[in-house]
């Protein structure tokens, strides 16, 4: 629904009131369609309607209360605002209990109705976007369900994985901690001809230096003190499949020589043995460090680096693909739902804004923790430090004003990041075009102030 504008369906049997309300709402920027009867409006109600229903209660044939019930049968999340006469307030209160969004007493000021409508449309937008994200995740299959995201960087990464998955090319994955290197490695394995073989992940930084050689290559009985029986190494165990060498930059230099030989010859010798064991393996190495720089500093062997760097894939950090955060957050929330057997709450605008504003130094791993907290119903979804950072310098005052300041700072940051492009900004923030325009006007922001210019 990106780019769609919300619509107000206004129902009242008094023509002068319909005309006045339509004129007033449209002056406030709300597209408005009026109906003389509930039956006419009923035909436009649907689960996909990006709009709000505003209806009088007292009408002939089908009254507003009946229309409310019908609307909520079609979609319980459809916002319905009731317009009431003075004596209808008890009925309106009953309607609120039945699921109405709000009610307004006659006579009313159109600007007040416009304010209620704006809040209702914002809530409706979030409901529809949440459904859209869930639908995309539920209908997604293959690589899209594994490597989640709509950004150009993720589209490119999925294309690279598709091109490499059915080959035996060794791959070097470069990415920050928590960016999803193992997920990419598993995708390379699962979507290729080795899918039925083993996938063995080895964290080179987590295995003690004194046993890592045995872990990789195995040993025969008596190879060293304490080696009472033979042991199959992880490389041999992965025969016929794929081995992931995670944090390859942590591997000791002396062992890098043996690893290079194993990759070149596709064979190993167990510790204490001279017997060559051939291997049918694909190697995927992953690093969070700049290996070229590590080579210059003498911390990593150049020959191994160039052997691994035949095909290199870069995993983008989450802060560089913020437009993926809503969809990825829903994906991780669905995983958390399965683990905790909890329903997924609706993603409210405040939480979404905080998710988009945070820099996520821990990347997808950190976002997964946030999704867990969200599904568990904890108050602090986004890390507390990020919330404090976002509120720093806002001073004292009412909460609403301080939140407005946070929203303004987020808008400024996104406009600056996208060089004043409104389309890129509202897509990155998950807003409709009209909602972004309204927010810019409210905060006194102009896109021209953020358009990138060349100097010198």
Phi, psi and omega in degrees: 000009181303130178092346178288153176252140179289157183230144175256125173259110183252126184240122175198141183275000178261113185298315180301321179293319179301314182297316182294317181295316180299315180297316181294316181293321181290328174295332177274003176095011181255120173299128187228133174240130184253150180224143180275344181217157179295326182298321179296316182291327184304326184293340182264356182284135178200167178292339182264001183293120173268085184190180178229139179263123175244120186222141172290154178275308186278103177215151178291165179065272181246117183275175184295328179293320177293322178294323175302311181300319180294318180299318182286338172292321179290317179205108181299344181261006179284123181286128179235123178252128181261137175257124188235150167279171184304319183281356184264003185301315178302322178293322179294321177297320177297321179295323177300318177296331180279351175125005177296149181285318183193172171219152182230135180272141171281148348285149183234157176273131183299327179295326177292317177299318180299323179293317178297316180298318181299317178294319180295319179294322178296318177296318179297319179302316180296319178300311182293322179291322175299317179295319181297317179295317180295319179297318180298320179290320184289327181268347179294145179220166176063223187293327180297326179281342181266310179254091191276133176153150179253355186293160178300322180297319180286325175300317180294317180296317178298321178297320179293319179295318178300318183292330186262340189300321184269017175248172175257015182297133174288147188229140173252123179256127180244126179185157180292166176304130176081006184280349176108028182297319180293326177298318178295317179299317178295324178295317177303323180285310189289335182257020178235183183292347180268007187305327181278350177274175182287149170245117185241118179259129180239119176271103185294338180273347184260345181271127179305142185301329185281350180236359185295326179296317177295322179299319182282311190256346183080178178206163175261164179300134179083006182297329178202168181303125181096348179276080186281337177217162182294152180222133177278128180282167184293327178295317179292323179297330181276005182308130181091357183228222185230140174242131176258121176259089183278149183051049182301335181294344181273354183291134178303145184302318183294330180280337179298328179297313181293324178295318178302318179295319180297321179291318181293317187263349186051050178203162178221166168235127178294151177302131179086005181231151175254006182277127179276126179252111180289147181231142171253094190225150165248132180258130170237121179252148181226141180215142174263356182251163175280103185292328178298319177293321178298325177295316180297328181272000178079015181266351181213140184287132180296319183297321178290322180299312182290332177290323181281334190271023177297312176232119180239133177244133179261127179264115185290141174291158185296327182293343179264001176219055184300331180297343178275347189300312181301313181294316180294322178298318176298318179300314180290327177294323177295322176296319179294323177302318179294323181287319187260354181054048177237151174284152180273122178292164173291142180275101182285160184300322181296318179293317180299318179298319179294321178298318182287332183279334185288147182274345177051064177299334177270003175057218187297327179298319178290322178295325177298320177297321178296320178295322176299314180296323180297313181292327178284353177080022179280149185291318185270088179282305176278140183311138184303324180298324180291322179295317179295320178299318182293331182265352183299137176082003181274352176073201182257171178136178180301149182301318183302318180294322181289322177294324176301320180294321177297314180300317180298319181294325178293315179299316180298317181296318181289320177299318180294318182295327183257015175061032178085003180288116181290320181298312179297325182289311182289332176290319180295325182270356180070032180253160169281164180299314182296319180298319178296315179303316181298317182292321178297318179295318181296323182268000179069033181260142178236131181301329183300333182287350185240004179291128181292135178234148178271137179236161178072000000 
